[in-house]
């Protein structure tokens, strides 16, 4: 939608803005979703309160596709996030927060993700994020925090079922962060691979011992991809 407006802004009537948005979503769904998740024009008309004809929808869809030279596969930061998650960013050497495991056992996956979201503004969370961004920050507090090993369990010692739930929860939390990023246009100016890696590291710092947020083989692979 942004690319279409950038190329055709002078020729688009204000009354067509919602039509462009609806058709851009339709094209995006056709190029990236399963068939059963692609909305029909009838549903788009209902949900957007647009009373244009089906022919007007079709004409706008074709106009957007032509403007993009029919190159409809758009690579976003979420594409890299999905690739990283598929490659695996949770490994046996990781140490998982016991509070996280307790919540997972008592409350299940969905409520545990909600817990992580609520904890993002806590002081402990802030320490983790600042440490991953700048090793020189708060060394004494961080060393004390890292030394408190009883707060964590080794992923390798967990049962298969718990490990499976851990991976699912981590993935859901990462996707929740992605949805928040999408709502803030300012993030789109960053390099897609860098943004995707930052999201993964941010999520890991919320769940795992901060000392292993970055330093394991899988995450070093991300560094290699980024060329750093």
C-alpha positions in Angstrom: 0.0 0.0 0.0 2.8 2.4 0.9 4.6 1.7 -2.4 1.4 2.2 -4.4 0.7 5.6 -2.7 4.3 6.7 -3.2 4.1 6.0 -6.9 0.6 7.2 -7.6 -0.3 9.7 -4.8 -1.2 12.5 -7.2 -3.6 10.3 -9.1 -5.5 8.8 -6.1 -8.7 10.4 -4.9 -9.1 10.7 -1.2 -12.3 8.7 -1.5 -10.3 5.8 -2.8 -7.9 5.5 0.2 -9.9 2.8 1.9 -10.3 0.9 -1.4 -6.6 0.9 -1.9 -6.0 -0.4 1.7 -8.5 -3.2 1.2 -7.1 -4.3 -2.1 -3.5 -4.1 -0.8 -4.5 -6.4 2.0 -6.2 -8.7 -0.6 -3.0 -8.8 -2.7 -0.9 -9.4 0.4 -3.1 -12.3 1.4 -3.0 -13.9 -2.1 0.8 -13.7 -2.2 1.5 -14.9 1.3 -1.4 -16.8 2.9 -3.0 -20.1 2.6 -6.1 -20.2 0.3 -8.6 -20.6 3.1 -7.3 -17.4 4.7 -7.7 -15.2 1.6 -10.7 -12.9 2.1 -13.4 -12.7 -0.6 -14.3 -9.3 -2.1 -17.8 -9.7 -0.5 -16.2 -9.9 3.0 -13.9 -7.0 2.3 -16.9 -4.9 1.4 -18.7 -5.9 4.6 -15.8 -5.3 6.9 -14.7 -2.0 5.4 -18.2 -0.5 4.7 -17.1 0.1 1.1 -20.0 0.1 -1.3 -17.9 0.0 -4.5 -18.7 -2.6 -7.1 -16.8 -5.9 -7.5 -15.5 -4.5 -10.7 -14.0 -1.4 -8.9 -12.3 -3.8 -6.5 -10.8 -5.8 -9.3 -9.6 -2.8 -11.2 -7.9 -1.4 -8.1 -6.3 -4.8 -7.4 -4.9 -4.9 -11.0 -3.7 -1.2 -10.7 -1.7 -2.0 -7.5 -0.2 -5.1 -9.1 0.9 -3.2 -12.2 2.3 -0.5 -10.1 4.5 -3.1 -8.3 5.5 -4.6 -11.7 3.6 -7.8 -10.6 6.3 -8.4 -8.0 4.0 -9.2 -5.1 6.3 -11.1 -2.8 7.4 -8.4 -0.4 10.1 -9.3 2.1 9.6 -7.8 5.5 11.4 -8.1 8.8 8.7 -10.7 9.8 10.0 -13.0 6.9 13.5 -13.0 8.6 11.9 -13.6 12.1 10.1 -16.6 10.7 13.3 -17.9 9.2 15.2 -17.5 12.5 12.4 -19.3 14.4 12.4 -22.1 11.9 16.2 -22.4 12.2 15.9 -22.7 16.0 16.9 -20.1 18.5 16.3 -22.1 21.7 19.0 -24.7 22.4 19.8 -27.2 25.2 22.6 -24.9 26.6 20.1 -22.2 27.4 19.0 -21.6 31.0 15.3 -20.9 31.4 13.7 -18.7 34.1 12.1 -20.8 36.8 9.3 -18.1 37.1 8.6 -18.7 33.4 8.5 -22.5 33.9 6.2 -22.1 36.9 3.8 -19.9 34.9 3.9 -22.3 32.0 3.0 -25.2 34.3 0.2 -23.4 36.2 -1.3 -21.1 33.6 -0.5 -22.5 30.2 1.0 -20.9 27.1 -1.4 -18.0 26.4 -1.3 -16.6 30.0 2.5 -17.0 30.1 2.9 -14.9 27.0 0.7 -12.2 28.7 2.9 -12.4 31.8 6.0 -11.7 29.6 4.3 -8.7 28.1 3.4 -7.3 31.5 7.0 -7.7 32.8 8.6 -5.7 29.9 8.5 -2.5 32.0 9.9 -4.1 35.2 13.3 -3.1 36.5 14.8 -6.6 36.0 13.6 -6.5 32.4 15.2 -3.2 31.8 18.5 -4.5 33.2 18.4 -7.4 30.7 17.7 -5.2 27.7 20.3 -2.6 28.6 23.0 -5.3 29.2 22.4 -6.9 25.8 22.7 -3.5 24.2 25.7 -2.2 26.1 28.0 -4.5 28.1 29.5 -1.5 30.0 26.2 -0.7 31.7 25.7 -1.6 35.4 28.4 -4.3 35.6 28.1 -4.9 39.4 24.3 -5.3 39.3 24.4 -7.5 36.3 27.2 -9.8 37.7 25.1 -10.2 40.9 22.0 -11.0 38.9 23.9 -13.5 36.7 25.4 -15.2 39.7 21.9 -16.0 41.1 21.9 -19.4 39.3 19.0 -20.8 41.3 16.6 -18.6 39.3 17.2 -20.7 36.2 17.0 -24.3 35.0 18.9 -25.9 32.1 16.7 -26.4 29.0 18.4 -29.8 28.5 17.0 -31.1 31.8 13.4 -30.4 30.9 10.9 -33.0 29.6 10.0 -33.2 26.0 6.5 -31.8 26.7 7.9 -28.8 28.6 10.5 -28.1 26.0 7.8 -28.2 23.3 5.6 -25.8 25.3 8.6 -23.5 25.9 9.3 -23.3 22.1 5.7 -22.6 21.4 5.5 -19.9 24.0 8.7 -18.2 22.8 7.4 -18.2 19.2 4.0 -16.7 20.3 5.8 -14.0 22.3 8.1 -13.1 19.4 5.1 -12.8 17.1 3.4 -10.6 19.6 6.4 -8.3 19.6 6.2 -8.3 15.8 2.6 -7.2 15.9 3.6 -4.3 18.1 6.5 -3.3 15.8 4.1 -3.3 12.8 2.0 -0.6 14.6 5.0 1.8 14.8 5.9 3.1 11.4 9.2 4.5 12.6 10.6 0.9 12.9 10.3 0.3 9.2 13.2 2.5 8.4 15.6 0.0 10.0 17.4 -2.8 8.2 15.0 -5.8 8.1 17.6 -8.4 9.2 18.8 -6.2 12.1 15.2 -5.5 13.2 14.4 -9.2 13.1 17.5 -10.1 15.1 16.8 -7.5 17.7 13.3 -8.9 18.2 14.7 -12.4 18.8 17.3 -11.1 21.2 14.8 -9.0 23.1 12.5 -12.0 23.5 15.4 -14.2 24.7 16.4 -11.6 27.3 12.9 -11.8 28.7 12.9 -15.6 29.1 16.5 -16.8 29.5 19.5 -16.2 31.7 20.9 -12.9 30.4 24.4 -14.4 30.1 23.2 -16.7 27.3 21.0 -14.1 25.5 23.5 -13.9 22.7 26.5 -16.2 23.2 25.5 -19.6 21.8 26.1 -21.1 18.4 22.7 -20.5 16.9 22.7 -16.8 17.7 26.2 -16.4 16.4 24.8 -17.7 13.1 22.5 -14.6 13.2 25.6 -12.4 13.6 27.2 -14.1 10.6 24.0 -13.4 8.5 24.2 -9.7 9.5 27.9 -9.6 8.7 29.0 -8.5 12.2 
